[in-house]
Amino acid sequence: MTALPADLADPRFQIPSPPLEAGLTTDDPERVFVCGGTRFRLHIDPAGADPPALLLPLDRFFDIRAMNALRLWRGLSGRPCGRDPAALSKARRDRLILALRALDGRLDKASYRDIASALFGPTEVSRRDWQTHDLRDRTIRLARTGFDLMRGGYRNLLRHPYRGTV
């Protein structure tokens, strides 16, 4: 966040300056700013930011920064910020939890059948039917996802919006 150049915008359309001293850190130009119940991490120009303006670099994260800038503007304008596009859905979180549990089982040398029983409850699947059962395939995919996460795939979770294969 930086100061708005005087000749860039009409002062009649400016929103009030946010109370930047409300950040959680005070000695650092990096601030955590809470607006509309949403936390934003901002870098405040040491020269000041009144009237406020945002400087967005044209890099590979520009689309992410622009989305969050819009969310910040909504909050500062008194409107709801909107859903965080980086947030994982409940279904996604549940699948990642199952993947890590399946990984733990495989690291403890458990069979896929034992893992499936622990994750989804005991089932009456014969030994012959187990080879083609959907639960077996699902358990194998979960374990594979767990191994991918363990081998560095967890970093994809930090990308926003999430674009990984894990």
VEXNUDREN-546902 format. One record per residue: x, y, z of N, C-alpha, C in turn; residue in one letter; residue number from 1. Coordinates in steps of 0.02 Angstrom, whole numbers, plus 50000, padded with zeros to 5 digits. Layout:
 n_east n_north  n_up ca_east ca_north ca_up c_east c_north  c_up residuo num
      X       Y     Z       X        Y     Z      X       Y     Z       a NUM
...
REM end
This chain:
 n_east n_north  n_up ca_east ca_north ca_up c_east c_north  c_up residuo num
  50043   49942 50000   50000    50000 50000  50046   50061 50000       m   1
  50027   50109 49960   50068    50170 49953  50021   50230 49947       t   2
  50049   50289 49944   50008    50349 49937  49986   50357 49864       a   3
  49926   50380 49855   49897    50392 49789  49929   50453 49758       l   4
  49956   50448 49697   49982    50508 49664  49926   50559 49654       p   5
  49941   50621 49666   49889    50674 49666  49852   50680 49600       a   6
  49886   50669 49545   49853    50679 49480  49821   50615 49452       d   7
  49819   50562 49491   49795    50498 49465  49719   50488 49471       l   8
  49689   50511 49525   49618    50496 49536  49582   50558 49561       a   9
  49518   50560 49549   49475    50614 49571  49462   50605 49646       d  10
  49477   50654 49687   49468    50647 49760  49396   50636 49780       p  11
  49348   50653 49737   49277    50643 49754  49259   50569 49760       r  12
  49299   50526 49729   49283    50454 49728  49326   50413 49775       f  13
  49367   50445 49816   49410    50408 49861  49371   50382 49921       q  14
  49393   50324 49945   49365    50298 50007  49408   50323 50065       i  15
  49382   50324 50126   49422    50347 50182  49484   50304 50192       p  16
  49537   50335 50217   49599    50299 50230  49587   50248 50286       s  17
  49612   50187 50276   49604    50137 50329  49648   50152 50389       p  18
  49627   50132 50448   49669    50143 50508  49727   50093 50508       p  19
  49782   50111 50478   49838    50064 50469  49873   50047 50534       l  20
  49862   50085 50587   49893    50068 50651  49859   50008 50683       e  21
  49805   49984 50652   49769    49926 50679  49804   49860 50662       a  22
  49859   49863 50625   49895    49802 50607  49922   49767 50668       g  23
  49934   49703 50663   49958    49664 50719  50032   49674 50732       l  24
  50069   49695 50682   50140    49711 50692  50147   49787 50683       t  25
  50190   49817 50724   50194    49890 50722  50260   49916 50698       t  26
  50315   49881 50708   50381    49907 50690  50402   49889 50619       d  27
  50363   49850 50586   50381    49823 50521  50334   49852 50468       d  28
  50359   49863 50406   50313    49886 50354  50262   49832 50335       p  29
  50277   49768 50351   50228    49714 50338  50177   49716 50395       e  30
  50114   49721 50376   50060    49725 50426  50007   49673 50410       r  31
  49977   49647 50462   49917    49606 50454  49859   49654 50470       v  32
  49818   49665 50420   49764    49713 50425  49698   49675 50423       f  33
  49655   49687 50473   49590    49653 50475  49538   49702 50450       v  34
  49501   49679 50400   49451    49721 50368  49390   49678 50352       c  35
  49334   49697 50380   49273    49659 50367  49278   49587 50391       g  36
  49315   49574 50444   49323    49506 50470  49373   49464 50431       g  37
  49406   49493 50381   49455    49457 50340  49523   49486 50354       t  38
  49573   49442 50358   49642    49464 50371  49679   49472 50305       r  39
  49712   49529 50297   49753    49542 50237  49823   49558 50261       f  40
  49872   49533 50224   49942    49550 50239  49962   49604 50189       r  41
  49981   49662 50215   49999    49719 50172  50069   49742 50187       l  42
  50102   49767 50136   50165    49803 50145  50149   49877 50139       h  43
  50161   49913 50192   50145    49985 50194  50208   50024 50177       i  44
  50203   50069 50129   50258    50112 50110  50279   50154 50170       d  45
  50343   50153 50189   50366    50192 50246  50352   50267 50238       p  46
  50346   50291 50176   50332    50362 50164  50259   50379 50179       a  47
  50218   50330 50189   50148    50342 50204  50101   50317 50150       g  48
  50038   50311 50168   49988    50285 50121  49924   50324 50128       a  49
  49928   50389 50128   49869    50430 50135  49868   50483 50080       d  50
  49821   50483 50035   49766    50435 50026  49793   50368 50001       p  51
  49758   50314 50016   49785    50247 50001  49780   50229 49927       p  52
  49830   50191 49906   49831    50162 49839  49868   50096 49844       a  53
  49853   50050 49799   49888    49986 49799  49933   49983 49738       l  54
  49992   49957 49748   50040    49946 49694  50044   49871 49683       l  55
  50024   49848 49624   50023    49777 49608  50074   49763 49553       l  56
  50126   49723 49568   50175    49707 49516  50144   49662 49463       p  57
  50165   49672 49401   50142    49631 49345  50186   49569 49342       l  58
  50174   49522 49387   50212    49460 49389  50164   49401 49382       d  59
  50189   49341 49393   50146    49282 49384  50092   49276 49437       r  60
  50095   49315 49490   50044    49315 49542  49996   49374 49536       f  61
  49998   49409 49479   49957    49468 49472  49883   49453 49481       f  62
  49858   49399 49451   49787    49383 49457  49767   49371 49529       d  63
  49811   49340 49568   49797    49328 49639  49796   49394 49676       i  64
  49846   49436 49664   49849    49501 49698  49789   49544 49679       r  65
  49768   49542 49617   49711    49583 49595  49646   49559 49629       a  66
  49637   49493 49635   49578    49467 49670  49577   49490 49742       m  67
  49634   49486 49774   49637    49506 49845  49632   49582 49852       n  68
  49657   49620 49804   49649    49692 49806  49575   49710 49802       a  69
  49539   49675 49760   49467    49687 49754  49431   49669 49819       l  70
  49452   49615 49851   49422    49595 49915  49436   49648 49968       r  71
  49498   49675 49969   49515    49728 50017  49474   49790 50004       l  72
  49467   49809 49941   49428    49868 49924  49356   49861 49947       w  73
  49327   49801 49937   49258    49789 49960  49253   49798 50035       r  74
  49300   49770 50072   49299    49777 50145  49306   49849 50167       g  75
  49351   49886 50135   49361    49956 50153  49301   49999 50134       l  76
  49262   49976 50085   49202    50012 50064  49141   49994 50106       s  77
  49151   49951 50156   49095    49932 50199  49053   49875 50172       g  78
  49077   49842 50120   49041    49785 50092  49075   49720 50113       r  79
  49040   49664 50108   49073    49600 50125  49131   49587 50077       p  80
  49187   49563 50105   49247    49550 50065  49236   49494 50015       c  81
  49194   49448 50032   49183    49390 49988  49225   49331 50009       g  82
  49212   49275 49979   49245    49213 49995  49318   49215 49974       r  83
  49360   49187 50015   49431    49183 50000  49441   49128 49947       d  84
  49464   49146 49887   49472    49096 49835  49527   49045 49850       p  85
  49570   49060 49899   49623    49013 49916  49600   48960 49966       a  86
  49543   48969 49996   49519    48922 50046  49501   48856 50013       a  87
  49521   48803 50046   49504    48736 50021  49433   48719 50043       l  88
  49397   48685 50001   49329    48664 50019  49332   48610 50073       s  89
  49277   48599 50107   49274    48547 50158  49289   48479 50128       k  90
  49261   48465 50069   49273    48401 50036  49347   48392 50021       a  91
  49380   48445 49999   49452    48441 49984  49493   48429 50047       r  92
  49476   48465 50101   49511    48455 50165  49501   48383 50190       r  93
  49439   48358 50185   49425    48289 50208  49465   48239 50167       d  94
  49471   48250 50101   49509    48204 50059  49583   48206 50077       r  95
  49609   48265 50091   49680    48270 50111  49693   48235 50178       l  96
  49645   48241 50224   49652    48206 50288  49654   48131 50277       i  97
  49608   48106 50235   49608    48034 50220  49673   48013 50186       l  98
  49699   48055 50143   49762    48039 50108  49820   48033 50158       a  99
  49822   48077 50206   49876    48074 50256  49868   48014 50302       l 100
  49806   47996 50317   49794    47936 50358  49813   47874 50318       r 101
  49797   47872 50253   49817    47816 50211  49893   47812 50206       a 102
  49926   47868 50201   49999    47870 50199  50027   47841 50264       l 103
  50000   47861 50320   50024    47833 50384  50017   47757 50385       d 104
  49961   47733 50359   49952    47660 50357  50003   47627 50313       g 105
  50016   47654 50255   50065    47624 50210  50135   47626 50239       r 106
  50152   47681 50274   50218    47686 50305  50225   47636 50362       l 107
  50169   47616 50392   50170    47565 50444  50162   47495 50415       d 108
  50167   47489 50348   50164    47425 50312  50095   47392 50315       k 109
  50042   47430 50323   49975    47403 50322  49954   47389 50250       a 110
  49911   47339 50242   49886    47324 50175  49832   47374 50157       s 111
  49819   47379 50092   49766    47424 50069  49699   47405 50099       y 112
  49688   47341 50106   49625    47317 50135  49618   47340 50208       r 113
  49673   47335 50246   49671    47358 50316  49660   47434 50320       d 114
  49692   47470 50275   49684    47543 50273  49612   47561 50256       i 115
  49584   47528 50207   49515    47541 50187  49468   47527 50246       a 116
  49481   47474 50282   49439    47457 50340  49445   47511 50393       s 117
  49505   47537 50404   49515    47590 50454  49483   47656 50433       a 118
  49487   47671 50368   49461    47735 50344  49385   47735 50334       l 119
  49359   47681 50308   49289    47680 50287  49246   47630 50326       f 120
  49276   47597 50375   49238    47548 50413  49244   47479 50382       g 121
  49233   47427 50423   49239    47359 50396  49185   47345 50345       p 122
  49204   47311 50292   49156    47293 50239  49160   47218 50227       t 123
  49106   47191 50204   49102    47120 50188  49118   47111 50114       e 124
  49180   47118 50096   49202    47109 50027  49246   47047 50026       v 125
  49228   47000 49984   49268    46939 49979  49337   46954 49951       s 126
  49382   46908 49963   49451    46916 49939  49452   46923 49863       r 127
  49411   46885 49829   49408    46887 49755  49379   46954 49731       r 128
  49325   46977 49763   49293    47040 49742  49336   47101 49759       d 129
  49379   47094 49809   49421    47151 49831  49466   47175 49774       w 130
  49489   47130 49731   49534    47149 49677  49504   47198 49628       q 131
  49439   47199 49621   49406    47244 49574  49359   47293 49609       t 132
  49360   47295 49674   49313    47337 49712  49335   47411 49709       h 133
  49286   47454 49706   49298    47526 49703  49335   47551 49766       d 134
  49321   47522 49823   49354    47542 49885  49429   47531 49882       l 135
  49450   47477 49849   49521    47463 49841  49554   47518 49799       r 136
  49523   47535 49743   49551    47586 49699  49553   47654 49735       d 137
  49501   47669 49771   49498    47733 49808  49553   47736 49860       r 138
  49564   47681 49896   49616    47679 49948  49685   47687 49917       t 139
  49697   47654 49860   49762    47660 49826  49773   47732 49803       i 140
  49721   47764 49776   49728    47835 49755  49743   47880 49815       r 141
  49709   47867 49871   49722    47908 49931  49794   47899 49955       l 142
  49819   47837 49956   49888    47825 49977  49937   47859 49929       a 143
  49922   47855 49865   49965    47887 49815  49966   47963 49826       r 144
  49908   47991 49840   49905    48063 49854  49945   48080 49916       t 145
  49940   48038 49968   49979    48048 50029  50054   48048 50015       g 146
  50077   48000 49974   50148    47998 49956  50168   48060 49916       f 147
  50124   48082 49871   50139    48143 49833  50146   48203 49880       d 148
  50102   48208 49929   50107    48262 49978  50173   48258 50016       l 149
  50191   48198 50037   50252    48187 50076  50314   48206 50036       m 150
  50312   48195 49972   50370    48209 49929  50373   48281 49904       r 151
  50337   48325 49936   50340    48396 49919  50277   48424 49888       g 152
  50228   48382 49874   50167    48405 49844  50126   48451 49889       g 153
  50142   48450 49955   50107    48495 50001  50118   48567 49982       y 154
  50173   48582 49948   50187    48651 49927  50133   48676 49879       r 155
  50104   48631 49840   50051    48651 49794  49991   48679 49831       n 156
  49982   48659 49894   49926    48685 49933  49935   48760 49947       l 157
  49996   48784 49943   50009    48855 49956  49996   48898 49896       l 158
  49990   48867 49838   49975    48905 49777  49903   48928 49779       r 159
  49892   48986 49753   49825    49015 49756  49807   49043 49689       h 160
  49754   49028 49658   49710    48974 49679  49744   48907 49667       p 161
  49723   48858 49703   49754    48792 49703  49756   48764 49632       y 162
  49815   48748 49608   49822    48724 49539  49863   48659 49535       r 163
  49870   48625 49590   49913    48566 49590  49878   48503 49568       g 164
  49915   48449 49567   49885    48385 49549  49871   48344 49611       t 165
  49892   48367 49669   49882    48330 49731  49812   48340 49756       v 166
REM end
